[in-house]
Amino acid sequence: MRIIKIPISQIQYQYTEYNQSLYHSIIRIGLSFPIKVILNQDSYQCVDGHKRLSALHDILKNESHYHRGDFVCVIVENNGNTRSNDCWRGRNSH
């Protein structure tokens, strides 16, 4: 798993209905859980976070004081084309 900054506009997702409490929660405290995406050829596909991305889309449309760069919280899951450190020696042994 790699964590990288991805512009929201580059993530492909299904707009999904969400509860207004999610909308107001994101405005109040931001994202509590990361958006998970995978790199599929040259595009990022949302795996988990369609409702959060839908709420972010509406926030950016409706709230003029927010900008696209204000929200960054994305995890890119390894789809097998990049090397990740899965060495057992690097893990916490406590």
C-alpha positions as CSV (number, residue, x, y, z in Angstrom):
1,M,0.0,0.0,0.0
2,R,1.3,3.4,-0.9
3,I,0.0,6.8,0.2
4,I,0.3,9.5,-2.4
5,K,-1.5,12.8,-3.1
6,I,-4.0,12.6,-6.0
7,P,-6.2,15.4,-7.3
8,I,-9.8,14.6,-6.6
9,S,-10.5,15.3,-10.3
10,Q,-8.3,12.3,-11.3
11,I,-10.3,9.8,-9.4
12,Q,-13.1,7.9,-11.2
13,Y,-16.0,7.1,-8.9
14,Q,-19.7,6.5,-8.9
15,Y,-21.7,9.5,-7.6
16,T,-23.7,8.0,-4.7
17,E,-26.4,9.4,-2.5
18,Y,-25.2,10.2,1.0
19,N,-26.6,11.4,4.3
20,Q,-26.3,15.2,4.9
21,S,-24.5,14.4,8.2
22,L,-21.6,13.2,6.1
23,Y,-21.5,16.5,4.2
24,H,-21.5,18.5,7.4
25,S,-19.0,16.2,9.1
26,I,-16.5,16.6,6.3
27,I,-16.9,20.4,6.5
28,R,-16.5,20.3,10.3
29,I,-13.6,17.9,10.7
30,G,-12.5,16.7,7.3
31,L,-12.1,13.1,6.2
32,S,-11.8,10.6,9.1
33,F,-11.1,7.7,6.9
34,P,-8.9,7.7,3.7
35,I,-10.3,7.3,0.2
36,K,-9.0,4.0,-1.2
37,V,-8.2,3.8,-4.9
38,I,-6.3,1.5,-7.3
39,L,-4.3,2.5,-10.3
40,N,-5.9,0.9,-13.3
41,Q,-3.6,1.5,-16.3
42,D,-3.5,5.3,-16.4
43,S,-6.5,6.2,-14.2
44,Y,-7.4,5.9,-10.5
45,Q,-10.5,3.9,-9.7
46,C,-12.3,4.4,-6.4
47,V,-12.4,1.1,-4.3
48,D,-13.8,2.6,-1.1
49,G,-15.1,6.1,-0.6
50,H,-17.8,6.8,-3.2
51,K,-20.1,8.5,-0.7
52,R,-17.2,10.6,0.6
53,L,-16.1,11.6,-2.9
54,S,-19.7,12.5,-3.7
55,A,-20.0,14.7,-0.6
56,L,-16.6,16.3,-1.5
57,H,-17.9,17.0,-5.0
58,D,-20.9,18.8,-3.6
59,I,-18.9,20.6,-1.0
60,L,-16.5,22.0,-3.7
61,K,-19.5,23.0,-5.8
62,N,-21.6,24.6,-3.0
63,E,-19.0,26.0,-0.6
64,S,-17.0,28.7,-2.3
65,H,-14.3,29.0,0.4
66,Y,-13.1,25.4,-0.2
67,H,-10.7,24.5,-3.0
68,R,-9.7,21.2,-4.5
69,G,-6.4,21.3,-2.7
70,D,-8.1,21.5,0.7
71,F,-9.0,17.8,0.8
72,V,-6.2,15.2,0.4
73,C,-6.6,11.8,2.0
74,V,-6.0,8.9,-0.4
75,I,-4.5,5.5,-0.2
76,V,-3.5,3.7,-3.4
77,E,-3.7,0.0,-3.0
78,N,-1.0,-2.1,-4.6
79,N,-2.4,-3.8,-7.7
80,G,0.6,-5.9,-8.2
81,N,2.5,-3.6,-10.6
82,T,4.6,-1.9,-7.9
83,R,6.9,-3.3,-5.3
84,S,6.0,-2.9,-1.7
85,N,8.0,-3.7,1.4
86,D,6.5,-6.9,2.8
87,C,9.7,-8.0,4.5
88,W,8.9,-9.7,7.8
89,R,12.0,-8.2,9.4
90,G,10.7,-4.6,8.9
91,R,7.6,-5.3,11.0
92,N,7.2,-4.3,14.6
93,S,8.1,-7.3,16.8
94,H,6.7,-6.0,20.1
